[in-house]
């Protein structure tokens, strides 16, 4: 897997799937359409400011709420290269891997990295570097089979390649 580097968008605990992608937009499953409404109910400026490679950092239980796959799809389609959180809701974690969206649990990074920081992630080692502050954190690296799923762009692509 390639490294990721981008600017941080920081959110708190219990960011649920309803604020990641509001239910009123679930009539579409088009990733590009979904990306235009990503995080809209928690951060009105997200879609106008996010750039390819940027990173979301959040607290505990990111992606809680309904089990919609639309949530990680909208984040990935918006250009976000990774979500770092203290913990993830189980179904969001699974959906993210299934669609090829890298996510990392790292309580220390979740607490200390701030909005606007420049962060780099080495997916092979799980090392997260806050370039702005000069700090390093050890996140959970992905097992090889999960790296292959993410590299393939998701579980369906991975299976089709087999």
VOLOLUM-860860 format. One line per field, with one value per atom (N, C-alpha, C): residue number from 1; y negated, z, x; residue in one letter; atom name; chain. Coordinates in nm, 3 decimals, padded with zeros to 5 digits. Layout:
<rs>
seq	(NUM_...)
y	(Y_...)
z	(Z_...)
x	(X_...)
type	(A_...)
atom	(CA_...)
mol	(A_...)
</rs>
This chain:
<rs>
seq	(1_1_1_2_2_2_3_3_3_4_4_4_5_5_5_6_6_6_7_7_7_8_8_8_9_9_9_10_10_10_11_11_11_12_12_12_13_13_13_14_14_14_15_15_15_16_16_16_17_17_17_18_18_18_19_19_19_20_20_20_21_21_21_22_22_22_23_23_23_24_24_24_25_25_25_26_26_26_27_27_27_28_28_28_29_29_29_30_30_30_31_31_31_32_32_32_33_33_33_34_34_34_35_35_35_36_36_36_37_37_37_38_38_38_39_39_39_40_40_40_41_41_41_42_42_42_43_43_43_44_44_44_45_45_45_46_46_46_47_47_47_48_48_48_49_49_49_50_50_50_51_51_51_52_52_52_53_53_53_54_54_54_55_55_55_56_56_56_57_57_57_58_58_58_59_59_59_60_60_60_61_61_61_62_62_62_63_63_63_64_64_64_65_65_65_66_66_66_67_67_67_68_68_68_69_69_69_70_70_70_71_71_71_72_72_72_73_73_73_74_74_74_75_75_75_76_76_76_77_77_77_78_78_78_79_79_79_80_80_80_81_81_81_82_82_82_83_83_83_84_84_84_85_85_85_86_86_86_87_87_87_88_88_88_89_89_89_90_90_90_91_91_91_92_92_92_93_93_93_94_94_94_95_95_95_96_96_96_97_97_97_98_98_98_99_99_99_100_100_100_101_101_101_102_102_102_103_103_103_104_104_104_105_105_105_106_106_106_107_107_107_108_108_108_109_109_109_110_110_110_111_111_111_112_112_112_113_113_113_114_114_114_115_115_115_116_116_116_117_117_117_118_118_118_119_119_119_120_120_120_121_121_121_122_122_122_123_123_123_124_124_124_125_125_125_126_126_126_127_127_127_128_128_128_129_129_129_130_130_130_131_131_131_132_132_132_133_133_133_134_134_134_135_135_135_136_136_136_137_137_137_138_138_138_139_139_139_140_140_140_141_141_141_142_142_142_143_143_143_144_144_144_145_145_145_146_146_146_147_147_147_148_148_148_149_149_149_150_150_150_151_151_151_152_152_152_153_153_153_154_154_154_155_155_155_156_156_156_157_157_157_158_158_158_159_159_159_160_160_160_161_161_161_162_162_162)
y	(00.120_00.000_-00.125_-00.226_-00.353_-00.429_-00.517_-00.606_-00.708_-00.768_-00.876_-01.000_-01.116_-01.242_-01.347_-01.421_-01.524_-01.609_-01.702_-01.793_-01.729_-01.753_-01.689_-01.770_-01.697_-01.745_-01.671_-01.744_-01.681_-01.687_-01.572_-01.561_-01.489_-01.492_-01.436_-01.290_-01.254_-01.119_-01.101_-00.974_-00.934_-01.006_-01.021_-01.076_-00.964_-00.984_-00.874_-00.885_-00.777_-00.769_-00.872_-00.920_-01.021_-01.157_-01.188_-01.315_-01.295_-01.172_-01.145_-01.160_-01.096_-01.114_-01.115_-01.232_-01.244_-01.155_-01.102_-01.007_-01.063_-01.194_-01.254_-01.234_-01.190_-01.167_-01.020_-00.933_-00.789_-00.733_-00.818_-00.771_-00.752_-00.794_-00.775_-00.680_-00.597_-00.515_-00.553_-00.664_-00.713_-00.779_-00.724_-00.780_-00.930_-00.975_-01.118_-01.206_-01.162_-01.236_-01.237_-01.121_-01.112_-01.202_-01.210_-01.289_-01.438_-01.485_-01.627_-01.662_-01.561_-01.584_-01.526_-01.477_-01.414_-01.513_-01.472_-01.546_-01.675_-01.693_-01.818_-01.860_-01.764_-01.800_-01.822_-01.797_-01.823_-01.932_-01.950_-02.045_-02.095_-02.206_-02.261_-02.290_-02.319_-02.358_-02.239_-02.119_-02.003_-01.983_-01.976_-01.944_-02.051_-02.175_-02.280_-02.289_-02.232_-02.242_-02.113_-01.998_-01.871_-01.857_-01.806_-01.780_-01.634_-01.585_-01.445_-01.419_-01.315_-01.278_-01.322_-01.415_-01.464_-01.351_-01.379_-01.275_-01.323_-01.234_-01.262_-01.199_-01.276_-01.226_-01.249_-01.145_-01.156_-01.079_-01.090_-01.026_-00.883_-00.853_-00.717_-00.693_-00.566_-00.517_-00.585_-00.615_-00.679_-00.585_-00.638_-00.559_-00.481_-00.521_-00.453_-00.486_-00.421_-00.445_-00.337_-00.375_-00.276_-00.215_-00.100_-00.022_-00.056_-00.174_-00.208_-00.213_-00.147_-00.148_-00.284_-00.364_-00.497_-00.585_-00.565_-00.652_-00.641_-00.522_-00.516_-00.545_-00.513_-00.542_-00.694_-00.771_-00.917_-00.976_-00.921_-00.969_-00.940_-00.815_-00.777_-00.859_-00.877_-00.950_-01.098_-01.150_-01.292_-01.318_-01.210_-01.225_-01.192_-01.168_-01.135_-01.006_-01.008_-00.891_-00.795_-00.843_-00.758_-00.826_-00.745_-00.796_-00.734_-00.819_-00.776_-00.807_-00.710_-00.734_-00.653_-00.692_-00.615_-00.475_-00.471_-00.344_-00.368_-00.259_-00.264_-00.174_-00.212_-00.122_00.000_00.117_00.242_00.252_00.219_00.232_00.129_00.008_-00.093_-00.043_00.016_00.069_00.171_00.263_00.370_00.312_00.221_00.158_00.083_00.017_-00.058_00.034_00.144_00.241_00.297_00.330_00.388_00.297_00.165_00.073_00.020_00.065_00.025_-00.110_-00.148_-00.275_-00.249_-00.294_-00.270_-00.344_-00.271_-00.330_-00.274_-00.356_-00.314_-00.355_-00.260_-00.293_-00.331_-00.448_-00.493_-00.600_-00.558_-00.652_-00.776_-00.757_-00.870_-00.973_-00.925_-01.015_-01.085_-01.011_-01.064_-01.182_-01.171_-01.276_-01.395_-01.371_-01.476_-01.549_-01.482_-01.548_-01.649_-01.766_-01.873_-01.911_-01.978_-02.031_-02.107_-02.079_-02.152_-02.098_-02.003_-01.945_-01.871_-01.867_-01.793_-01.657_-01.550_-01.416_-01.319_-01.229_-01.124_-00.988_-00.892_-00.758_-00.655_-00.566_-00.451_-00.331_-00.290_-00.182_-00.048_-00.028_00.100_00.119_00.008_00.017_-00.034_-00.111_-00.172_-00.300_-00.347_-00.468_-00.592_-00.677_-00.803_-00.915_-01.002_-01.115_-01.245_-01.322_-01.457_-01.548_-01.581_-01.661_-01.800_-01.855_-01.987_-01.993_-01.891_-01.891_-01.814_-01.732_-01.650_-01.532_-01.484_-01.369_-01.246_-01.129_-01.002_-00.914_-00.839_-00.750_-00.614_-00.510_-00.375_-00.333_-00.335_-00.289_-00.142_-00.087_00.053_00.070_00.150_00.176_00.283_00.287_00.385_00.519_00.629_00.760_00.762_00.845_00.848_00.867_00.957_00.983_00.860_00.779_00.656_00.551_00.546_00.454_00.487_00.616_00.658_00.616_00.626_00.585_00.435_00.357_00.211_00.172_00.236_00.207_00.236_00.338_00.375_00.279_00.192_00.098_00.153_00.262_00.319_00.469_00.528_00.673_00.730_00.664_00.715_00.720_00.611_00.608_00.714_00.731_00.828_00.970_01.002_01.135_01.152_01.049_01.056_01.077_01.023_01.040_01.184_01.254_01.391_01.481)
z	(00.000_00.000_00.000_-00.071_-00.072_00.057_00.091_00.205_00.170_00.273_00.254_00.322_00.264_00.328_00.295_00.398_00.376_00.498_00.481_00.588_00.666_00.797_00.886_00.902_00.893_00.936_01.066_01.175_01.307_01.358_01.407_01.464_01.597_01.672_01.807_01.811_01.923_01.946_01.880_01.854_01.809_01.682_01.585_01.455_01.385_01.370_01.317_01.166_01.108_00.963_00.910_00.996_00.953_00.929_00.998_00.970_00.865_00.852_00.746_00.611_00.593_00.472_00.514_00.516_00.562_00.484_00.554_00.497_00.374_00.367_00.253_00.120_00.124_00.001_-00.032_00.043_00.023_-00.098_-00.169_-00.291_-00.403_-00.379_-00.478_-00.422_-00.509_-00.467_-00.548_-00.624_-00.705_-00.613_-00.608_-00.518_-00.539_-00.664_-00.689_-00.635_-00.650_-00.596_-00.443_-00.383_-00.237_-00.182_-00.253_-00.204_-00.192_-00.270_-00.265_-00.140_-00.063_00.061_00.183_00.166_00.275_00.389_00.509_00.635_00.643_00.552_00.540_00.668_00.743_00.863_00.987_00.978_01.091_01.055_00.925_00.881_00.741_00.736_00.608_00.508_00.557_00.469_00.420_00.471_00.438_00.287_00.216_00.073_-00.010_00.036_-00.041_-00.008_00.105_00.147_00.129_00.130_00.124_-00.009_00.001_-00.118_-00.120_-00.237_-00.251_-00.158_-00.077_00.016_00.159_00.180_00.315_00.408_00.537_00.638_00.741_00.780_00.888_01.015_01.124_01.256_01.347_01.421_01.508_01.638_01.727_01.858_01.857_01.960_01.978_01.893_01.852_01.792_01.660_01.577_01.449_01.360_01.295_01.204_01.271_01.393_01.461_01.392_01.433_01.372_01.273_01.168_01.071_00.995_00.936_00.874_00.728_00.686_00.543_00.492_00.379_00.312_00.248_00.231_00.171_00.248_00.380_00.463_00.423_00.428_00.386_00.236_00.155_00.011_-00.010_00.062_00.045_00.091_00.199_00.249_00.148_00.100_00.002_-00.126_-00.174_-00.299_-00.286_-00.163_-00.143_-00.156_-00.159_-00.173_-00.048_00.063_00.189_00.173_00.217_00.200_00.318_00.434_00.553_00.661_00.745_00.866_00.984_01.076_01.200_01.312_01.398_01.511_01.631_01.747_01.867_01.854_01.814_01.783_01.673_01.604_01.499_01.536_01.492_01.503_01.417_01.465_01.400_01.254_01.226_01.090_00.996_01.047_00.966_00.931_01.028_01.005_00.892_00.902_00.802_00.664_00.660_00.534_00.471_00.552_00.500_00.430_00.495_00.434_00.306_00.313_00.197_00.074_00.095_-00.021_-00.049_00.029_00.004_00.063_00.175_00.242_00.365_00.363_00.478_00.604_00.715_00.845_00.947_01.045_01.146_01.284_01.377_01.516_01.584_01.648_01.722_01.823_01.948_02.048_02.069_02.071_02.096_01.982_01.859_01.743_01.742_01.773_01.776_01.872_01.986_02.088_02.056_02.001_01.990_01.856_01.748_01.617_01.611_01.553_01.551_01.410_01.402_01.277_01.204_01.074_00.992_00.994_01.084_01.087_00.956_00.918_00.801_00.852_00.805_00.858_00.746_00.776_00.682_00.749_00.672_00.725_00.640_00.706_00.639_00.669_00.570_00.592_00.620_00.570_00.592_00.736_00.803_00.942_01.043_00.995_01.086_01.150_01.107_01.167_01.111_01.203_01.171_01.215_01.121_01.154_01.142_01.250_01.245_01.207_01.078_01.026_01.092_01.115_01.175_01.313_01.394_01.532_01.551_01.451_01.465_01.558_01.570_01.657_01.573_01.632_01.564_01.654_01.593_01.666_01.600_01.679_01.625_01.618_01.497_01.476_01.441_01.431_01.395_01.246_01.210_01.067_01.021_00.892_00.838_00.816_00.846_00.805_00.652_00.600_00.457_00.372_00.413_00.333_00.325_00.433_00.431_00.342_00.342_00.253_00.108_00.077_-00.060_-00.101_-00.009_-00.036_-00.062_00.023_00.006_-00.123_-00.151_-00.274_-00.399_-00.390_-00.505_-00.521_-00.423_-00.430_-00.366_-00.291_-00.220_-00.240_-00.162_-00.160_-00.292_-00.357_-00.485_-00.589_-00.600_-00.695_-00.662_-00.533_-00.487_-00.529_-00.508_-00.544_-00.696_-00.769_-00.916_-00.972_-00.904_-00.948_-00.927_-00.834_-00.802_-00.911)
x	(00.085_00.000_00.088_00.042_00.113_00.087_00.181_00.160_00.054_-00.004_-00.101_-00.045_-00.075_-00.037_-00.141_-00.183_-00.282_-00.307_-00.398_-00.439_-00.553_-00.554_-00.650_-00.778_-00.891_-01.021_-01.050_-01.074_-01.086_-01.229_-01.276_-01.410_-01.403_-01.511_-01.514_-01.560_-01.621_-01.671_-01.808_-01.842_-01.976_-02.023_-01.932_-01.973_-02.050_-02.181_-02.262_-02.281_-02.330_-02.344_-02.445_-02.536_-02.634_-02.570_-02.460_-02.391_-02.281_-02.231_-02.132_-02.200_-02.316_-02.396_-02.544_-02.605_-02.743_-02.840_-02.938_-03.034_-03.105_-03.122_-03.194_-03.121_-02.994_-02.918_-02.900_-02.964_-02.944_-03.017_-03.091_-03.157_-03.054_-02.930_-02.824_-02.719_-02.664_-02.549_-02.426_-02.437_-02.326_-02.223_-02.100_-01.997_-01.973_-01.970_-01.945_-02.057_-02.181_-02.295_-02.289_-02.263_-02.255_-02.145_-02.033_-01.919_-01.954_-02.050_-02.087_-02.167_-02.206_-02.281_-02.210_-02.088_-02.014_-01.990_-02.020_-01.999_-02.082_-02.174_-02.248_-02.321_-02.374_-02.451_-02.364_-02.235_-02.144_-02.043_-02.017_-01.915_-01.952_-02.023_-02.073_-01.961_-01.839_-01.729_-01.647_-01.673_-01.590_-01.577_-01.691_-01.685_-01.615_-01.617_-01.550_-01.401_-01.360_-01.220_-01.139_-01.205_-01.132_-01.059_-00.934_-00.853_-00.812_-00.781_-00.737_-00.619_-00.632_-00.525_-00.550_-00.645_-00.670_-00.715_-00.708_-00.728_-00.831_-00.920_-01.014_-00.959_-00.958_-00.920_-01.040_-01.077_-01.194_-01.171_-01.267_-01.258_-01.310_-01.389_-01.441_-01.564_-01.581_-01.705_-01.740_-01.638_-01.663_-01.744_-01.847_-01.929_-02.039_-02.077_-02.186_-02.318_-02.423_-02.554_-02.588_-02.660_-02.707_-02.590_-02.616_-02.508_-02.486_-02.529_-02.520_-02.377_-02.355_-02.226_-02.198_-02.304_-02.292_-02.192_-02.182_-02.097_-01.949_-01.888_-01.748_-01.731_-01.830_-01.822_-01.811_-01.893_-01.890_-01.757_-01.700_-01.571_-01.461_-01.457_-01.354_-01.368_-01.490_-01.514_-01.482_-01.483_-01.451_-01.301_-01.221_-01.077_-00.998_-01.068_-01.001_-00.922_-00.795_-00.708_-00.713_-00.761_-00.765_-00.847_-00.910_-00.974_-00.899_-00.856_-00.791_-00.889_-00.915_-01.004_-00.957_-01.007_-00.977_-01.037_-01.165_-01.231_-01.333_-01.370_-01.471_-01.587_-01.707_-01.821_-01.789_-01.823_-01.784_-01.829_-01.955_-02.006_-01.942_-01.912_-01.844_-01.703_-01.636_-01.501_-01.505_-01.598_-01.612_-01.647_-01.745_-01.784_-01.667_-01.587_-01.472_-01.373_-01.340_-01.248_-01.311_-01.440_-01.508_-01.504_-01.503_-01.501_-01.360_-01.261_-01.123_-01.086_-01.150_-01.123_-01.035_-00.908_-00.820_-00.865_-00.869_-00.899_-00.801_-00.765_-00.667_-00.715_-00.711_-00.739_-00.608_-00.608_-00.491_-00.536_-00.561_-00.611_-00.522_-00.390_-00.299_-00.308_-00.301_-00.311_-00.446_-00.551_-00.686_-00.697_-00.632_-00.639_-00.549_-00.430_-00.329_-00.323_-00.358_-00.354_-00.469_-00.441_-00.540_-00.583_-00.697_-00.750_-00.640_-00.623_-00.527_-00.385_-00.355_-00.220_-00.192_-00.066_-00.020_00.026_-00.038_-00.013_00.022_00.116_00.154_00.136_00.086_00.060_00.132_00.204_00.265_00.175_00.097_00.001_00.067_00.188_00.256_00.300_00.335_00.383_00.281_00.182_00.085_00.137_00.255_00.313_00.245_00.202_00.135_00.229_00.266_00.354_00.275_00.274_00.219_00.335_00.344_00.454_00.453_00.335_00.321_00.386_00.361_00.410_00.540_00.577_00.697_00.679_00.555_00.527_00.494_00.516_00.490_00.405_00.315_00.225_00.226_00.207_00.199_00.054_-00.001_-00.138_-00.137_-00.255_-00.271_-00.245_-00.146_-00.123_-00.221_-00.246_-00.340_-00.271_-00.340_-00.288_-00.276_-00.188_-00.159_-00.285_-00.375_-00.495_-00.584_-00.590_-00.670_-00.603_-00.471_-00.399_-00.431_-00.438_-00.468_-00.610_-00.705_-00.843_-00.848_-00.779_-00.778_-00.708_-00.592_-00.518_-00.602_-00.686_-00.771_-00.889_-00.909_-01.021_-01.147_-01.133_-01.248_-01.259_-01.348_-01.364_-01.412_-01.507_-01.559_-01.448_-01.371_-01.259_-01.154_-01.127_-01.030_-01.072_-01.198_-01.250_-01.249_-01.288_-01.287_-01.147_-01.044_-00.906_-00.858_-00.921_-00.879_-00.922)
type	(X_X_X_X_X_X_X_X_X_X_X_X_X_X_X_X_X_X_X_X_X_X_X_X_X_X_X_X_X_X_X_X_X_X_X_X_X_X_X_X_X_X_X_X_X_X_X_X_X_X_X_X_X_X_X_X_X_X_X_X_X_X_X_X_X_X_X_X_X_X_X_X_X_X_X_X_X_X_X_X_X_X_X_X_X_X_X_X_X_X_X_X_X_X_X_X_X_X_X_X_X_X_X_X_X_X_X_X_X_X_X_X_X_X_X_X_X_X_X_X_X_X_X_X_X_X_X_X_X_X_X_X_X_X_X_X_X_X_X_X_X_X_X_X_X_X_X_X_X_X_X_X_X_X_X_X_X_X_X_X_X_X_X_X_X_X_X_X_X_X_X_X_X_X_X_X_X_X_X_X_X_X_X_X_X_X_X_X_X_X_X_X_X_X_X_X_X_X_X_X_X_X_X_X_X_X_X_X_X_X_X_X_X_X_X_X_X_X_X_X_X_X_X_X_X_X_X_X_X_X_X_X_X_X_X_X_X_X_X_X_X_X_X_X_X_X_X_X_X_X_X_X_X_X_X_X_X_X_X_X_X_X_X_X_X_X_X_X_X_X_X_X_X_X_X_X_X_X_X_X_X_X_X_X_X_X_X_X_X_X_X_X_X_X_X_X_X_X_X_X_X_X_X_X_X_X_X_X_X_X_X_X_X_X_X_X_X_X_X_X_X_X_X_X_X_X_X_X_X_X_X_X_X_X_X_X_X_X_X_X_X_X_X_X_X_X_X_X_X_X_X_X_X_X_X_X_X_X_X_X_X_X_X_X_X_X_X_X_X_X_X_X_X_X_X_X_X_X_X_X_X_X_X_X_X_X_X_X_X_X_X_X_X_X_X_X_X_X_X_X_X_X_X_X_X_X_X_X_X_X_X_X_X_X_X_X_X_X_X_X_X_X_X_X_X_X_X_X_X_X_X_X_X_X_X_X_X_X_X_X_X_X_X_X_X_X_X_X_X_X_X_X_X_X_X_X_X_X_X_X_X_X_X_X_X_X_X_X_X_X_X_X_X_X_X_X_X_X_X_X_X_X_X_X_X_X)
atom	(N_CA_C_N_CA_C_N_CA_C_N_CA_C_N_CA_C_N_CA_C_N_CA_C_N_CA_C_N_CA_C_N_CA_C_N_CA_C_N_CA_C_N_CA_C_N_CA_C_N_CA_C_N_CA_C_N_CA_C_N_CA_C_N_CA_C_N_CA_C_N_CA_C_N_CA_C_N_CA_C_N_CA_C_N_CA_C_N_CA_C_N_CA_C_N_CA_C_N_CA_C_N_CA_C_N_CA_C_N_CA_C_N_CA_C_N_CA_C_N_CA_C_N_CA_C_N_CA_C_N_CA_C_N_CA_C_N_CA_C_N_CA_C_N_CA_C_N_CA_C_N_CA_C_N_CA_C_N_CA_C_N_CA_C_N_CA_C_N_CA_C_N_CA_C_N_CA_C_N_CA_C_N_CA_C_N_CA_C_N_CA_C_N_CA_C_N_CA_C_N_CA_C_N_CA_C_N_CA_C_N_CA_C_N_CA_C_N_CA_C_N_CA_C_N_CA_C_N_CA_C_N_CA_C_N_CA_C_N_CA_C_N_CA_C_N_CA_C_N_CA_C_N_CA_C_N_CA_C_N_CA_C_N_CA_C_N_CA_C_N_CA_C_N_CA_C_N_CA_C_N_CA_C_N_CA_C_N_CA_C_N_CA_C_N_CA_C_N_CA_C_N_CA_C_N_CA_C_N_CA_C_N_CA_C_N_CA_C_N_CA_C_N_CA_C_N_CA_C_N_CA_C_N_CA_C_N_CA_C_N_CA_C_N_CA_C_N_CA_C_N_CA_C_N_CA_C_N_CA_C_N_CA_C_N_CA_C_N_CA_C_N_CA_C_N_CA_C_N_CA_C_N_CA_C_N_CA_C_N_CA_C_N_CA_C_N_CA_C_N_CA_C_N_CA_C_N_CA_C_N_CA_C_N_CA_C_N_CA_C_N_CA_C_N_CA_C_N_CA_C_N_CA_C_N_CA_C_N_CA_C_N_CA_C_N_CA_C_N_CA_C_N_CA_C_N_CA_C_N_CA_C_N_CA_C_N_CA_C_N_CA_C_N_CA_C_N_CA_C_N_CA_C_N_CA_C_N_CA_C_N_CA_C_N_CA_C_N_CA_C_N_CA_C_N_CA_C_N_CA_C_N_CA_C_N_CA_C_N_CA_C_N_CA_C_N_CA_C_N_CA_C_N_CA_C_N_CA_C_N_CA_C_N_CA_C_N_CA_C_N_CA_C_N_CA_C_N_CA_C_N_CA_C_N_CA_C)
mol	(A_A_A_A_A_A_A_A_A_A_A_A_A_A_A_A_A_A_A_A_A_A_A_A_A_A_A_A_A_A_A_A_A_A_A_A_A_A_A_A_A_A_A_A_A_A_A_A_A_A_A_A_A_A_A_A_A_A_A_A_A_A_A_A_A_A_A_A_A_A_A_A_A_A_A_A_A_A_A_A_A_A_A_A_A_A_A_A_A_A_A_A_A_A_A_A_A_A_A_A_A_A_A_A_A_A_A_A_A_A_A_A_A_A_A_A_A_A_A_A_A_A_A_A_A_A_A_A_A_A_A_A_A_A_A_A_A_A_A_A_A_A_A_A_A_A_A_A_A_A_A_A_A_A_A_A_A_A_A_A_A_A_A_A_A_A_A_A_A_A_A_A_A_A_A_A_A_A_A_A_A_A_A_A_A_A_A_A_A_A_A_A_A_A_A_A_A_A_A_A_A_A_A_A_A_A_A_A_A_A_A_A_A_A_A_A_A_A_A_A_A_A_A_A_A_A_A_A_A_A_A_A_A_A_A_A_A_A_A_A_A_A_A_A_A_A_A_A_A_A_A_A_A_A_A_A_A_A_A_A_A_A_A_A_A_A_A_A_A_A_A_A_A_A_A_A_A_A_A_A_A_A_A_A_A_A_A_A_A_A_A_A_A_A_A_A_A_A_A_A_A_A_A_A_A_A_A_A_A_A_A_A_A_A_A_A_A_A_A_A_A_A_A_A_A_A_A_A_A_A_A_A_A_A_A_A_A_A_A_A_A_A_A_A_A_A_A_A_A_A_A_A_A_A_A_A_A_A_A_A_A_A_A_A_A_A_A_A_A_A_A_A_A_A_A_A_A_A_A_A_A_A_A_A_A_A_A_A_A_A_A_A_A_A_A_A_A_A_A_A_A_A_A_A_A_A_A_A_A_A_A_A_A_A_A_A_A_A_A_A_A_A_A_A_A_A_A_A_A_A_A_A_A_A_A_A_A_A_A_A_A_A_A_A_A_A_A_A_A_A_A_A_A_A_A_A_A_A_A_A_A_A_A_A_A_A_A_A_A_A_A_A_A_A_A_A_A_A_A_A_A_A_A_A_A_A)
</rs>
